[in-house]
Structure formats: structure tokens, C-alpha cells
Amino acid sequence: MCYNGIGSSETICIIKNTTGINCIGCGITRAITSLLNGNFYSAINYNISVVIVFPLIIYIWIKALIQSIQNLSFIN
């Protein structure tokens, strides 16, 4: 299934191309895209680790944003 242009049958994953087995990261981009579009079931089907990876990405993003704001307040 091609979802928003993401999900063609071709992959650049070396592990998938050499062994035919999905690696731990296969499908994570499609899973995050699905999650951002509200398709939770599709996201989990693409890669179950999205339930761990996505919250970590949000945490890191918020932490970096807060640090950037704090750095700006010290400059002024």
C-alpha cells in the first residue's frame, strides 16, 4: 500500500536488500507519517517501535526548543 507517496516496494535498506528480512528501522518513516495523519493502526502495522520512537522524537524536539529559547533569553 502506497501511503502519501511513501511506501513503494523499493527500499534502500541494506539488511532488507541482502537478507529479505526487515530490520528494526524498516517502516519507521511510514509509521511516523501515518501517526501524524492520525492513522494509528497503520502506524503500528508499518513498525511497532513507533510507540517508543515517536514519543522520544517529540521529547528531544521539545527539549531542544526549550534550550534554544533559554539561549535566546541569555543573549538579550
MIDOSE-1310 file (N, C-alpha, C; in nm, 2 decimals, decimal comma, always signed):
residues 76
mcyn	+0,08/-0,12/+0,00/+0,00/+0,00/+0,00/+0,09/+0,12/+0,00; +0,07/+0,21/-0,09/+0,15/+0,34/-0,10/+0,07/+0,44/-0,03; +0,13/+0,50/+0,08/+0,06/+0,60/+0,16/+0,12/+0,73/+0,15; +0,05/+0,83/+0,09/+0,11/+0,96/+0,07/+0,24/+0,96/-0,01
gigs	+0,26/+0,88/-0,10/+0,38/+0,87/-0,18/+0,49/+0,80/-0,11; +0,47/+0,76/+0,01/+0,57/+0,68/+0,09/+0,52/+0,54/+0,10; +0,61/+0,45/+0,07/+0,58/+0,31/+0,08/+0,59/+0,23/-0,05; +0,67/+0,28/-0,14/+0,69/+0,20/-0,26/+0,76/+0,07/-0,23
seti	+0,76/-0,03/-0,32/+0,81/-0,16/-0,29/+0,97/-0,15/-0,29; +1,03/-0,05/-0,34/+1,17/-0,04/-0,34/+1,22/+0,01/-0,21; +1,34/-0,03/-0,16/+1,39/+0,01/-0,04/+1,55/+0,03/-0,05; +1,60/+0,12/+0,03/+1,74/+0,14/+0,03/+1,81/+0,07/+0,15
ciik	+1,73/+0,00/+0,23/+1,78/-0,08/+0,35/+1,87/-0,19/+0,30; +2,00/-0,18/+0,35/+2,10/-0,28/+0,31/+2,06/-0,42/+0,37; +2,01/-0,42/+0,49/+1,97/-0,55/+0,55/+1,85/-0,61/+0,48; +1,75/-0,53/+0,45/+1,64/-0,59/+0,37/+1,68/-0,63/+0,23
nttg	+1,76/-0,56/+0,16/+1,81/-0,59/+0,03/+1,89/-0,72/+0,02; +1,97/-0,74/+0,13/+2,06/-0,86/+0,13/+2,00/-0,98/+0,19; +1,92/-0,97/+0,29/+1,86/-1,08/+0,36/+1,71/-1,10/+0,33; +1,64/-1,00/+0,28/+1,50/-1,01/+0,26/+1,42/-0,99/+0,39
inci	+1,49/-0,97/+0,50/+1,42/-0,95/+0,63/+1,42/-0,81/+0,67; +1,31/-0,76/+0,72/+1,30/-0,62/+0,77/+1,39/-0,60/+0,89; +1,46/-0,49/+0,89/+1,55/-0,45/+1,01/+1,46/-0,38/+1,11; +1,52/-0,34/+1,22/+1,44/-0,28/+1,33/+1,39/-0,14/+1,28
gcgi	+1,45/-0,08/+1,18/+1,41/+0,06/+1,14/+1,32/+0,06/+1,02; +1,30/-0,06/+0,96/+1,22/-0,06/+0,83/+1,08/-0,02/+0,86; +1,03/+0,08/+0,79/+0,89/+0,12/+0,80/+0,87/+0,23/+0,90; +0,98/+0,28/+0,97/+0,96/+0,38/+1,08/+0,91/+0,51/+1,02
trai	+0,97/+0,55/+0,90/+0,92/+0,68/+0,84/+0,78/+0,67/+0,80; +0,74/+0,56/+0,74/+0,59/+0,54/+0,71/+0,51/+0,54/+0,83; +0,56/+0,48/+0,94/+0,48/+0,47/+1,06/+0,46/+0,61/+1,12; +0,57/+0,69/+1,13/+0,56/+0,82/+1,18/+0,47/+0,91/+1,10
tsll	+0,48/+0,90/+0,97/+0,39/+0,97/+0,88/+0,24/+0,93/+0,90; +0,22/+0,80/+0,92/+0,08/+0,76/+0,94/+0,03/+0,81/+1,08; +0,12/+0,80/+1,18/+0,08/+0,85/+1,31/+0,05/+1,00/+1,31; +0,13/+1,08/+1,24/+0,10/+1,22/+1,23/-0,03/+1,25/+1,15
ngnf	-0,07/+1,16/+1,07/-0,20/+1,18/+1,00/-0,32/+1,11/+1,07; -0,29/+1,06/+1,19/-0,40/+1,00/+1,27/-0,43/+0,86/+1,24; -0,35/+0,79/+1,16/-0,38/+0,65/+1,13/-0,29/+0,56/+1,22; -0,34/+0,54/+1,34/-0,26/+0,47/+1,44/-0,25/+0,32/+1,41
ysai	-0,35/+0,26/+1,36/-0,35/+0,12/+1,32/-0,24/+0,10/+1,21; -0,24/+0,19/+1,11/-0,14/+0,18/+1,00/+0,00/+0,20/+1,05; +0,01/+0,29/+1,15/+0,15/+0,32/+1,20/+0,20/+0,20/+1,27; +0,12/+0,13/+1,35/+0,17/+0,01/+1,42/+0,20/-0,10/+1,32
nyni	+0,12/-0,11/+1,22/+0,14/-0,21/+1,12/+0,27/-0,19/+1,04; +0,31/-0,07/+1,02/+0,43/-0,04/+0,95/+0,55/-0,07/+1,04; +0,55/-0,03/+1,17/+0,66/-0,06/+1,26/+0,61/-0,04/+1,40; +0,61/-0,14/+1,48/+0,56/-0,14/+1,62/+0,64/-0,05/+1,70
svvi	+0,77/-0,03/+1,67/+0,85/+0,06/+1,75/+0,82/+0,20/+1,75; +0,72/+0,24/+1,66/+0,68/+0,38/+1,66/+0,62/+0,43/+1,79; +0,57/+0,33/+1,87/+0,52/+0,37/+2,00/+0,63/+0,41/+2,10; +0,75/+0,38/+2,07/+0,87/+0,42/+2,15/+0,94/+0,54/+2,08
vfpl	+0,96/+0,52/+1,95/+1,04/+0,62/+1,88/+0,97/+0,76/+1,87; +0,84/+0,76/+1,84/+0,77/+0,89/+1,82/+0,77/+0,97/+1,95; +0,74/+0,91/+2,07/+0,75/+1,00/+2,19/+0,89/+1,05/+2,22; +0,99/+0,96/+2,19/+1,13/+1,01/+2,21/+1,16/+1,13/+2,11
iiyi	+1,12/+1,12/+1,99/+1,14/+1,23/+1,90/+1,08/+1,36/+1,95; +0,95/+1,35/+2,00/+0,88/+1,46/+2,05/+0,96/+1,52/+2,17; +1,00/+1,43/+2,26/+1,07/+1,47/+2,38/+1,20/+1,55/+2,34; +1,28/+1,49/+2,25/+1,40/+1,55/+2,21/+1,38/+1,69/+2,14
wika	+1,27/+1,70/+2,06/+1,24/+1,82/+1,99/+1,20/+1,93/+2,09; +1,12/+1,89/+2,19/+1,07/+1,99/+2,29/+1,19/+2,03/+2,38; +1,28/+1,94/+2,41/+1,40/+1,97/+2,49/+1,49/+2,07/+2,42; +1,51/+2,05/+2,29/+1,59/+2,14/+2,21/+1,53/+2,27/+2,19
liqs	+1,39/+2,28/+2,18/+1,32/+2,40/+2,17/+1,33/+2,48/+2,29; +1,32/+2,42/+2,41/+1,33/+2,49/+2,54/+1,47/+2,54/+2,55; +1,57/+2,46/+2,52/+1,71/+2,51/+2,53/+1,74/+2,62/+2,44; +1,68/+2,62/+2,32/+1,70/+2,73/+2,22/+1,64/+2,86/+2,28
iqnl	+1,52/+2,85/+2,34/+1,45/+2,97/+2,39/+1,53/+3,02/+2,51; +1,59/+2,93/+2,60/+1,67/+2,98/+2,71/+1,80/+3,04/+2,66; +1,86/+2,99/+2,55/+1,98/+3,06/+2,50/+1,95/+3,19/+2,44; +1,83/+3,21/+2,38/+1,80/+3,34/+2,33/+1,77/+3,44/+2,44
sfin	+1,72/+3,40/+2,56/+1,70/+3,49/+2,67/+1,83/+3,53/+2,73; +1,93/+3,45/+2,72/+2,06/+3,49/+2,78/+2,13/+3,59/+2,69; +2,10/+3,59/+2,56/+2,17/+3,68/+2,47/+2,11/+3,83/+2,49; +1,99/+3,84/+2,51/+1,92/+3,97/+2,53/+1,95/+4,02/+2,66
